[in-house]
Amino acid sequence: MAYRSRKQDRDQQIERRVNDSYKYAKRPKAYKPNPEVLTIMRQHPGMTWEEAIDEEIKAQLAELTD
């Protein structure tokens, strides 16, 4: 059986605590989305935010050229 010192135990506990703090710090923050964003995303289901914005811009440009 391997010998473990108290220092090793303490170091592992500190390392676990630091890793947990990073893990929980990376969680996304709750925010209230903009209503305009929600309507754009509903109009273009299955698209990413960038693709939906591109489609909206194309549609607006098409309206301007008509």
C-alpha positions as CSV (number, residue, x, y, z in Angstrom):
1,M,0.0,0.0,0.0
2,A,1.4,3.4,-1.0
3,Y,2.1,6.0,1.7
4,R,0.1,9.2,1.4
5,S,1.0,12.3,3.3
6,R,-1.4,14.9,4.6
7,K,0.2,17.4,2.3
8,Q,-0.7,15.2,-0.7
9,D,-4.3,15.0,0.5
10,R,-4.5,18.7,1.1
11,D,-3.0,19.5,-2.3
12,Q,-5.5,17.2,-4.0
13,Q,-8.3,18.8,-2.2
14,I,-7.2,22.2,-3.2
15,E,-6.8,21.1,-6.8
16,R,-10.3,19.7,-6.8
17,R,-11.7,22.9,-5.4
18,V,-9.9,25.0,-8.0
19,N,-11.1,22.7,-10.8
20,D,-14.7,22.9,-9.6
21,S,-14.6,26.7,-9.4
22,Y,-13.5,26.9,-13.0
23,K,-16.2,24.4,-14.1
24,Y,-18.9,26.4,-12.4
25,A,-17.5,29.7,-13.6
26,K,-17.9,28.6,-17.2
27,R,-21.6,28.1,-16.9
28,P,-23.6,30.5,-19.0
29,K,-25.2,33.4,-17.2
30,A,-29.0,33.8,-17.2
31,Y,-30.1,36.8,-19.2
32,K,-33.2,38.2,-20.7
33,P,-33.1,38.0,-24.5
34,N,-34.1,40.9,-26.6
35,P,-37.7,40.5,-28.0
36,E,-36.5,41.4,-31.5
37,V,-34.0,38.5,-31.3
38,L,-36.7,36.1,-30.3
39,T,-38.9,37.1,-33.2
40,I,-36.0,36.7,-35.7
41,M,-35.2,33.3,-34.3
42,R,-38.8,32.2,-34.5
43,Q,-39.0,33.3,-38.2
44,H,-35.9,31.1,-39.0
45,P,-36.1,27.9,-37.0
46,G,-33.2,25.5,-37.1
47,M,-30.7,28.3,-38.0
48,T,-27.9,29.7,-35.9
49,W,-28.1,33.3,-34.8
50,E,-25.7,34.4,-37.4
51,E,-27.5,32.7,-40.2
52,A,-30.9,34.1,-39.1
53,I,-29.4,37.6,-39.1
54,D,-28.0,37.1,-42.6
55,E,-31.4,36.0,-43.9
56,E,-33.0,39.1,-42.2
57,I,-30.5,41.4,-43.8
58,K,-31.0,39.8,-47.2
59,A,-34.8,40.2,-46.9
60,Q,-34.4,43.8,-45.9
61,L,-32.1,44.5,-48.8
62,A,-34.5,42.8,-51.2
63,E,-37.3,45.1,-50.0
64,L,-35.1,48.2,-50.5
65,T,-34.2,47.3,-54.1
66,D,-37.9,46.6,-55.1
